[in-house]
Amino acid sequence: MTVAEAAATALATRHRVRPLEALPWVLAVAAFFALPEYLAVGTQILILVLFALSLDLVLGYAGIVTLGHAAFFGTGAYAVGLLSAHLDWHEPITGLIVAAAAAALVGLVSGWVLLRTHGLTLLMLTMATMTLLHELANEQENLTGGFDGLPVEIDPVLGLLRFSPLTYSGQYLYALGLLFLMFLVVRRVVYSPFGHSLTGIRENILRMHAVGAPVRQRLVTVYTISAAIAGVAGGLFAQVNAYITLDVLSLERAATALIVLILGGHGRLYGAFVGAALYMILEDELAKEFPEFWQFGLGLVLVLIALFAREGLTGLFAQAAERFRKRARS
């Protein structure tokens, strides 16, 4: 088989579901039964996976560098909070739909303006957008609760799964189901012709312009889709925690998703899964052992990843698997 034929075969079959892809979902279901005392933490991991997955769609596949993705996470969270606090709307599914729509609108408007730029300018403008929303939420204290935050009440999901400290199992199943649905959306986007064009834009934007691809339109589109998914993550966060503060629009929130992708690997569908689990475990264990210096330990791990696994842990695993296959063939 020639190189061209091998490349064509890879492109034609890369969308197919492989048996190994079931592993994260099997582990998530197994954790539900084997680790019932950790379901609250597990739910937070699932939310972080969803948020990091939305960031990976623009950063890992489209090459859009952003430090302000929490703008969409926070928009979704406050959409759910405002519905609950001011309109007495506590139905969770429709609340997430509103969260996704609100975040998508912010993504569409900001993306249409910001994606005219690139590089460091784009990085700073995305962060500035997030900061503006943060200050707006802080100023509108009568609506958002400002620094004190906003309580959120949620009805049982489909009348079955209740949201309370006594029913972490319901929260976990709800979060896992939403993550699975959103993952299917992201997977469909990534493996579609549209997704292939995003990869081309990431690799060589000038060439994509030269072949007549509507580069800016596609970047704005994927930015809007990513914003909607981040809004769902933020809305889910508000529903699960029953309270939201300005933290949902903070730089720390945005940086956490970026760290997750550095750990797990960006531009890989399951990098967010590996990175989120590793981040939460590291944060928990390091905070127990070194309460005052746990961030130093996390920083050290990031330095090691940057030096020896630039594509994250999933990239490291993929390289090891490729070497094993080559040795097996030889």
Wavefront OBJ file of the C-alpha trace (Angstrom):
o trace
v 0.000 0.000 0.000
v 1.389 3.386 -0.992
v 1.540 6.368 1.353
v -1.337 8.050 -0.491
v -3.494 4.921 -0.238
v -2.703 4.562 3.469
v -3.638 8.189 4.094
v -6.901 7.802 2.155
v -7.760 4.658 4.125
v -7.035 6.393 7.417
v -9.294 9.323 6.520
v -12.070 7.006 5.361
v -12.053 4.916 8.530
v -11.101 7.377 11.269
v -14.766 8.070 12.114
v -15.472 4.438 12.938
v -15.972 3.568 16.595
v -13.126 1.468 17.944
v -13.503 -0.959 20.870
v -11.010 1.003 22.985
v -13.305 4.044 22.853
v -15.740 2.257 25.160
v -13.161 2.183 27.973
v -13.855 5.646 29.498
v -17.584 5.001 29.532
v -17.159 1.538 31.042
v -14.953 3.023 33.754
v -17.496 5.788 34.434
v -20.325 3.276 34.831
v -18.124 1.011 36.948
v -17.261 3.951 39.226
v -20.987 4.494 39.842
v -21.274 1.047 41.408
v -17.779 0.624 42.883
v -17.211 4.098 44.366
v -20.567 5.406 45.639
v -18.845 7.586 48.254
v -17.013 9.498 45.511
v -19.979 10.254 43.254
v -19.984 13.946 44.204
v -16.357 14.260 43.082
v -17.124 12.118 40.063
v -19.874 14.523 39.019
v -17.455 17.449 39.179
v -14.992 15.489 37.038
v -17.685 14.869 34.420
v -18.545 18.576 34.318
v -14.867 19.456 33.941
v -14.541 16.907 31.121
v -17.456 18.535 29.301
v -15.998 22.025 29.722
v -12.531 20.920 28.582
v -14.086 19.077 25.628
v -15.734 22.301 24.483
v -12.396 24.108 24.697
v -10.636 21.321 22.815
v -13.040 21.767 19.917
v -11.703 25.279 19.253
v -8.158 24.946 20.563
v -7.206 21.417 19.607
v -9.051 21.116 16.300
v -9.479 24.661 14.985
v -6.333 26.158 16.488
v -8.165 29.077 18.132
v -6.076 30.124 21.114
v -8.259 31.452 23.930
v -7.957 32.249 27.612
v -11.556 33.389 27.988
v -13.584 30.225 27.523
v -15.048 30.655 30.997
v -17.141 33.476 29.486
v -19.406 30.824 27.967
v -19.287 28.538 30.996
v -20.334 31.442 33.205
v -23.018 32.591 30.782
v -24.606 29.152 30.895
v -24.378 29.023 34.681
v -25.979 32.437 35.154
v -28.677 31.655 32.575
v -29.796 28.727 34.722
v -29.405 30.775 37.911
v -31.424 33.732 36.639
v -34.213 31.461 35.407
v -34.411 29.842 38.827
v -34.040 32.940 41.011
v -36.107 35.480 39.082
v -38.513 33.511 36.880
v -39.163 30.525 39.177
v -38.207 28.215 36.321
v -36.660 25.089 37.836
v -37.047 22.504 35.061
v -33.482 21.260 34.391
v -33.589 20.167 30.730
v -35.105 23.379 29.385
v -32.782 25.300 31.684
v -29.794 23.720 29.939
v -31.299 24.517 26.541
v -31.541 28.170 27.553
v -27.971 28.018 28.906
v -26.698 26.621 25.611
v -28.614 29.240 23.598
v -27.367 32.134 25.744
v -23.751 30.956 25.567
v -24.035 30.330 21.819
v -25.298 33.882 21.316
v -22.354 35.293 23.258
v -20.020 33.037 21.267
v -21.521 34.093 17.938
v -21.344 37.830 18.659
v -17.900 37.791 20.268
v -16.525 35.316 17.720
v -17.673 37.428 14.787
v -15.680 40.342 16.200
v -12.685 38.643 17.834
v -11.874 36.078 15.154
v -10.792 38.856 12.823
v -7.597 38.749 14.884
v -5.193 35.962 15.767
v -2.252 35.091 17.993
v -1.530 37.170 21.084
v -4.156 39.778 20.165
v -6.879 37.120 20.033
v -5.654 35.611 23.290
v -5.929 38.934 25.117
v -9.281 39.854 23.569
v -10.883 36.559 24.610
v -9.666 37.157 28.145
v -10.961 40.727 28.004
v -14.407 39.476 26.937
v -14.501 37.160 29.916
v -13.406 39.970 32.232
v -16.133 42.269 30.908
v -18.791 39.635 31.623
v -17.293 39.084 35.069
v -17.533 42.785 35.882
v -21.046 42.986 34.426
v -22.170 40.152 36.697
v -20.506 41.872 39.638
v -22.151 45.230 38.895
v -25.654 43.821 38.380
v -25.877 42.663 41.968
v -29.666 42.828 42.049
v -29.840 40.218 39.310
v -26.773 38.048 39.820
v -26.184 38.377 43.555
v -22.784 39.898 42.808
v -19.983 38.736 45.056
v -22.414 36.905 47.348
v -23.655 34.622 44.592
v -27.001 33.276 43.494
v -28.907 30.227 44.808
v -30.308 27.777 42.276
v -33.275 25.455 42.733
v -33.801 22.534 40.368
v -36.726 20.156 40.017
v -36.123 16.398 39.662
v -34.891 15.459 36.195
v -37.844 13.892 34.333
v -39.482 13.623 37.740
v -37.023 10.889 38.740
v -33.509 12.129 39.544
v -33.446 14.522 42.476
v -30.728 17.079 43.147
v -29.677 17.096 46.784
v -26.681 16.028 48.902
v -28.544 12.776 49.596
v -28.868 11.886 45.924
v -25.401 12.228 44.447
v -26.185 9.146 42.368
v -28.883 11.093 40.500
v -26.508 13.983 39.815
v -23.830 11.612 38.573
v -26.140 9.778 36.169
v -27.556 13.064 34.898
v -24.066 14.493 34.288
v -22.871 11.270 32.655
v -25.857 11.177 30.308
v -25.356 14.808 29.281
v -21.639 14.272 28.750
v -22.355 11.303 26.506
v -24.814 13.291 24.379
v -22.463 16.257 24.053
v -19.566 13.936 23.266
v -21.546 12.469 20.378
v -22.057 16.002 19.053
v -18.350 16.828 19.321
v -17.349 13.511 17.745
v -19.721 14.088 14.848
v -18.302 17.576 14.272
v -14.686 16.418 14.450
v -15.086 13.550 11.982
v -17.265 15.439 9.511
v -15.945 17.234 6.395
v -16.422 20.423 8.413
v -14.112 19.007 11.074
v -11.511 18.079 8.464
v -11.567 21.657 7.207
v -10.973 22.893 10.757
v -7.872 20.722 10.949
v -6.704 22.221 7.666
v -7.233 25.727 9.053
v -5.256 24.829 12.154
v -2.370 23.386 10.151
v -2.159 25.984 7.360
v -4.659 28.816 7.343
v -3.037 30.523 4.341
v -3.449 27.433 2.199
v -7.100 27.120 3.219
v -7.630 30.725 2.135
v -5.876 29.935 -1.134
v -8.195 27.022 -1.953
v -11.239 29.223 -1.335
v -12.417 27.825 1.987
v -14.636 30.227 3.999
v -12.153 30.275 6.863
v -13.655 32.985 9.056
v -17.178 31.647 8.683
v -16.080 28.185 9.765
v -14.098 29.507 12.696
v -17.088 31.525 13.905
v -19.320 28.470 13.494
v -17.116 26.152 15.537
v -16.596 28.912 18.113
v -20.370 29.177 18.500
v -20.813 25.400 18.796
v -18.043 25.267 21.377
v -19.631 28.132 23.323
v -22.972 26.305 23.404
v -21.346 23.146 24.806
v -19.453 25.206 27.400
v -22.791 26.819 28.297
v -24.280 23.376 28.916
v -21.317 22.585 31.183
v -21.862 25.836 33.089
v -25.606 25.250 33.383
v -24.976 21.732 34.655
v -22.484 23.106 37.171
v -25.104 25.540 38.480
v -27.744 22.819 38.746
v -25.491 20.342 40.527
v -24.005 22.825 43.006
v -27.299 24.684 43.590
v -25.287 27.905 43.874
v -23.172 30.052 41.593
v -20.699 32.852 42.253
v -18.466 35.065 40.144
v -15.972 32.207 40.106
v -17.754 30.746 37.057
v -16.441 33.712 35.038
v -12.924 33.716 36.467
v -9.556 33.329 34.772
v -8.854 30.405 37.096
v -11.870 28.581 35.657
v -10.635 29.125 32.096
v -7.070 28.159 33.004
v -8.257 24.920 34.618
v -9.743 23.710 31.323
v -6.493 24.608 29.565
v -4.456 22.688 32.159
v -6.730 19.680 31.671
v -5.957 19.668 27.944
v -2.230 20.042 28.585
v -2.341 17.021 30.884
v -4.586 14.858 28.742
v -3.676 16.091 25.287
v -5.399 18.567 22.983
v -6.760 17.675 19.585
v -7.675 14.207 20.864
v -11.246 13.313 21.730
v -10.395 11.561 24.970
v -7.679 13.936 26.124
v -10.258 15.865 28.169
v -11.306 12.658 29.945
v -7.780 11.692 30.965
v -6.755 15.243 31.831
v -9.828 16.040 33.952
v -9.534 12.856 36.007
v -5.799 13.376 36.511
v -6.246 17.045 37.418
v -8.918 16.364 40.054
v -6.906 13.506 41.570
v -3.715 15.587 41.653
v -5.508 18.567 43.167
v -7.116 16.428 45.863
v -4.014 14.443 46.801
v -1.578 17.363 46.666
v -3.929 19.536 48.739
v -4.012 16.812 51.401
v -0.243 16.388 51.524
v 0.797 20.010 50.946
v -2.137 22.321 51.819
v -0.133 25.498 51.271
v 2.013 24.428 48.313
v -0.157 22.049 46.298
v -0.024 24.337 43.247
v 3.754 23.920 43.166
v 3.304 20.173 42.743
v 0.756 20.684 39.979
v 3.101 23.115 38.231
v 5.918 20.589 38.423
v 3.734 17.945 36.785
v 2.848 20.412 33.996
v 6.528 21.147 33.391
v 7.276 17.420 33.110
v 4.363 16.964 30.698
v 5.589 19.879 28.588
v 9.119 18.446 28.475
v 8.441 14.758 27.920
v 4.852 14.479 26.644
v 4.039 17.571 24.617
v 0.892 15.957 23.235
v -0.321 15.009 26.710
v -0.805 11.573 28.167
v -3.098 10.400 25.374
v -0.459 11.449 22.856
v 2.143 9.521 24.829
v -0.069 6.434 24.820
v -0.690 6.802 21.083
v 3.048 7.040 20.376
v 3.725 3.956 22.503
v 0.978 2.018 20.697
v 2.360 3.025 17.300
v 5.854 1.857 18.252
v 4.411 -1.447 19.466
v 2.547 -1.948 16.167
v 5.694 -1.196 14.154
v 7.708 -3.725 16.168
v 4.933 -6.296 15.798
v 4.910 -5.863 12.006
v 8.692 -6.150 11.811
l 1 2 3 4 5 6 7 8 9 10 11 12 13 14 15 16 17 18 19 20 21 22 23 24 25 26 27 28 29 30 31 32 33 34 35 36 37 38 39 40 41 42 43 44 45 46 47 48 49 50 51 52 53 54 55 56 57 58 59 60 61 62 63 64 65 66 67 68 69 70 71 72 73 74 75 76 77 78 79 80 81 82 83 84 85 86 87 88 89 90 91 92 93 94 95 96 97 98 99 100 101 102 103 104 105 106 107 108 109 110 111 112 113 114 115 116 117 118 119 120 121 122 123 124 125 126 127 128 129 130 131 132 133 134 135 136 137 138 139 140 141 142 143 144 145 146 147 148 149 150 151 152 153 154 155 156 157 158 159 160 161 162 163 164 165 166 167 168 169 170 171 172 173 174 175 176 177 178 179 180 181 182 183 184 185 186 187 188 189 190 191 192 193 194 195 196 197 198 199 200 201 202 203 204 205 206 207 208 209 210 211 212 213 214 215 216 217 218 219 220 221 222 223 224 225 226 227 228 229 230 231 232 233 234 235 236 237 238 239 240 241 242 243 244 245 246 247 248 249 250 251 252 253 254 255 256 257 258 259 260 261 262 263 264 265 266 267 268 269 270 271 272 273 274 275 276 277 278 279 280 281 282 283 284 285 286 287 288 289 290 291 292 293 294 295 296 297 298 299 300 301 302 303 304 305 306 307 308 309 310 311 312 313 314 315 316 317 318 319 320 321 322 323 324 325 326 327 328 329 330
